[in-house]
Amino acid sequence: MTSLCPACWRVVSRETTTCPHCGADIERCHRRPFREKLLGALTHPDRDTVVRAVATLAARHDPDARLALETAIHRFAAEPHVVAALLQALAFFDQADAERIAREALGHPSFIVRRAAAQVLGQADEAPCE
């Protein structure tokens, strides 16, 4: 059986206690507090995992949620569906932060992202198509 290292996300044997790729103590990683696991999930290769981690941080009103969201938006800027899903997490943010992030997203090259940003701002009918 195989598993993923919770530090570098590479495949390891389920019996492994130290990752042969990054040297992480796998058992110690599993004992980390939930918040630390969420922050670690922001580097996960699966986009859905990143989106869920950002949304969970935001729903918990974590102080690092805004930075996590903005970092993820920049990291996945070339993947409009991921950015649009990330923008949905803005519902959990302070209104001023949410509006600022959504306004920045209105300039994204993808219509999908601009439309999601416009929906966040309550301007869905005004979203630029071009």
C-alpha positions as CSV (number, residue, x, y, z in Angstrom):
1,M,0.0,0.0,0.0
2,T,1.1,3.6,-0.6
3,S,0.3,6.9,0.9
4,L,1.3,10.5,0.3
5,C,3.9,12.4,2.4
6,P,1.9,15.2,4.1
7,A,4.9,17.5,3.7
8,C,5.9,17.1,0.0
9,W,2.9,15.2,-1.3
10,R,5.0,12.5,-3.0
11,V,4.1,8.8,-2.9
12,V,5.6,6.9,0.0
13,S,5.0,3.4,1.5
14,R,2.3,3.4,4.1
15,E,4.8,1.9,6.6
16,T,7.3,4.7,6.0
17,T,7.9,7.0,9.1
18,T,10.4,9.3,7.4
19,C,9.8,10.6,3.9
20,P,12.7,9.4,1.6
21,H,12.1,12.4,-0.7
22,C,12.0,15.4,1.8
23,G,13.1,13.9,5.1
24,A,9.8,14.8,6.9
25,D,8.8,12.9,10.0
26,I,5.5,11.6,8.7
27,E,4.1,10.6,12.0
28,R,4.8,14.0,13.4
29,C,3.2,15.6,10.4
30,H,0.0,13.7,11.1
31,R,0.0,14.9,14.7
32,R,0.1,18.6,13.7
33,P,-2.9,20.8,14.7
34,F,-5.7,21.0,12.2
35,R,-4.8,24.6,11.3
36,E,-1.3,23.6,10.4
37,K,-2.6,20.8,8.2
38,L,-4.9,23.2,6.4
39,L,-2.0,25.6,5.8
40,G,0.1,22.6,4.5
41,A,-2.7,21.6,2.2
42,L,-2.3,24.9,0.3
43,T,0.7,23.4,-1.5
44,H,-1.1,20.2,-2.4
45,P,-1.0,19.3,-6.1
46,D,-4.7,18.6,-6.3
47,R,-6.5,21.9,-7.0
48,D,-9.7,20.8,-5.3
49,T,-7.8,20.2,-2.1
50,V,-6.3,23.7,-2.2
51,V,-9.8,25.2,-2.8
52,R,-11.2,23.3,0.1
53,A,-8.3,24.3,2.4
54,V,-8.7,28.0,1.5
55,A,-12.5,27.8,2.0
56,T,-12.1,26.1,5.4
57,L,-9.5,28.7,6.5
58,A,-11.9,31.4,5.5
59,A,-14.9,29.8,7.2
60,R,-12.8,29.5,10.4
61,H,-11.9,33.3,10.1
62,D,-8.3,32.3,10.2
63,P,-6.0,35.4,10.1
64,D,-3.9,33.7,7.3
65,A,-6.9,33.0,5.1
66,R,-6.7,36.2,3.1
67,L,-3.0,35.7,2.3
68,A,-3.7,32.0,1.5
69,L,-6.4,33.0,-0.9
70,E,-4.4,35.6,-2.7
71,T,-1.4,33.3,-2.9
72,A,-3.6,30.5,-4.4
73,I,-5.2,32.9,-6.9
74,H,-1.8,33.9,-8.2
75,R,-0.5,30.4,-8.2
76,F,-3.4,29.1,-10.3
77,A,-3.9,32.3,-12.3
78,A,-3.7,30.3,-15.5
79,E,-6.6,28.0,-14.4
80,P,-9.8,30.1,-14.5
81,H,-12.1,27.5,-13.0
82,V,-9.8,27.1,-9.9
83,V,-9.6,30.9,-9.5
84,A,-13.4,31.2,-9.8
85,A,-13.8,28.5,-7.1
86,L,-11.3,30.3,-4.9
87,L,-13.3,33.5,-5.2
88,Q,-16.3,31.8,-3.7
89,A,-14.4,31.7,-0.4
90,L,-14.7,35.5,-0.3
91,A,-18.2,35.0,1.2
92,F,-16.4,34.3,4.5
93,F,-14.1,37.3,4.4
94,D,-14.4,40.8,5.9
95,Q,-16.4,42.8,3.3
96,A,-13.5,45.3,2.6
97,D,-11.0,42.4,1.9
98,A,-13.5,40.5,-0.2
99,E,-14.3,43.6,-2.3
100,R,-10.6,44.4,-2.8
101,I,-9.8,40.9,-3.9
102,A,-12.8,40.7,-6.2
103,R,-12.1,44.0,-7.8
104,E,-8.6,42.9,-8.6
105,A,-10.0,39.7,-10.2
106,L,-12.2,41.9,-12.5
107,G,-9.0,42.5,-14.4
108,H,-8.2,38.8,-14.9
109,P,-7.8,37.8,-18.6
110,S,-10.5,35.0,-18.3
111,F,-14.2,35.8,-18.5
112,I,-14.9,32.9,-16.1
113,V,-12.8,34.7,-13.4
114,R,-14.2,38.1,-14.2
115,R,-17.8,36.7,-14.0
116,A,-17.1,35.1,-10.6
117,A,-15.6,38.4,-9.3
118,A,-18.6,40.3,-10.6
119,Q,-20.9,37.9,-8.8
120,V,-19.0,38.4,-5.5
121,L,-19.5,42.1,-6.0
122,G,-23.2,41.8,-6.9
123,Q,-22.5,43.0,-10.4
124,A,-23.2,39.8,-12.3
125,D,-25.1,41.5,-15.0
126,E,-22.3,44.0,-15.6
127,A,-19.4,41.5,-16.0
128,P,-17.3,42.4,-19.0
129,C,-17.4,39.7,-21.7
130,E,-14.3,40.5,-23.6
